[in-house]
Amino acid sequence: MQAIVLPCEFTKSGLHEEYAKTIKAGGWRPVGQTSFRTVWKNLYPNLIISGPKIDLCWACQTNYRRTLE
């Protein structure tokens, strides 16, 4: 399974906030952050957020992923 790397501007907390806003707008009750992280880990283990120390810029990471496909 190939890793999908999100830019370091994203955080799991920030993504949870966006998810919660979207779910609430639809009239549903969102899961808590712990459950959100558990689901992320179990269903999307290849979806990672890059750290600020990764040497490749976002465009280079994208191009590198394309070479692996």
C-alpha positions as CSV (number, residue, x, y, z in Angstrom):
1,M,0.0,0.0,0.0
2,Q,1.4,3.3,-1.0
3,A,1.6,6.2,1.4
4,I,-0.4,9.3,0.7
5,V,1.3,12.3,2.3
6,L,-0.7,15.4,3.3
7,P,1.2,18.7,3.6
8,C,2.4,19.6,7.1
9,E,-0.1,22.5,7.3
10,F,-2.7,19.8,8.1
11,T,-3.1,18.3,11.6
12,K,-5.3,15.5,12.7
13,S,-6.9,17.9,15.2
14,G,-7.6,20.4,12.5
15,L,-9.0,17.7,10.2
16,H,-11.2,16.5,13.1
17,E,-12.5,20.1,13.6
18,E,-13.4,20.3,9.9
19,Y,-15.0,16.9,10.0
20,A,-17.0,17.9,13.1
21,K,-18.3,21.1,11.6
22,T,-19.4,19.3,8.4
23,I,-21.1,16.5,10.4
24,K,-22.9,19.0,12.7
25,A,-24.0,21.1,9.7
26,G,-25.7,17.9,8.4
27,G,-27.6,17.5,11.7
28,W,-25.4,14.6,12.9
29,R,-23.3,14.1,16.0
30,P,-19.6,13.7,15.3
31,V,-17.4,11.2,17.0
32,G,-14.8,12.4,19.4
33,Q,-11.2,13.1,18.5
34,T,-10.0,9.8,20.0
35,S,-12.5,7.8,17.9
36,F,-11.6,9.9,14.9
37,R,-7.9,9.0,15.3
38,T,-8.7,5.3,15.9
39,V,-10.8,5.2,12.7
40,W,-8.0,7.1,10.8
41,K,-5.4,4.6,12.0
42,N,-7.5,1.5,11.2
43,L,-9.1,2.5,7.9
44,Y,-6.4,4.9,6.4
45,P,-3.0,3.7,7.7
46,N,-1.4,4.9,4.5
47,L,-2.7,8.5,4.9
48,I,0.0,10.4,6.7
49,I,0.7,14.1,7.5
50,S,4.2,15.1,6.6
51,G,6.4,16.6,9.3
52,P,8.0,20.0,8.8
53,K,11.4,18.2,8.5
54,I,10.6,16.3,5.3
55,D,13.1,17.5,2.7
56,L,10.8,17.4,-0.2
57,C,8.3,20.2,-1.0
58,W,4.7,19.3,-1.8
59,A,5.2,19.4,-5.5
60,C,8.3,17.1,-5.3
61,Q,6.5,14.7,-3.0
62,T,3.6,14.5,-5.6
63,N,6.0,14.0,-8.5
64,Y,7.9,11.3,-6.5
65,R,4.6,9.4,-5.8
66,R,3.8,9.5,-9.5
67,T,7.1,7.7,-10.3
68,L,6.1,4.9,-7.9
69,E,2.8,4.3,-9.6
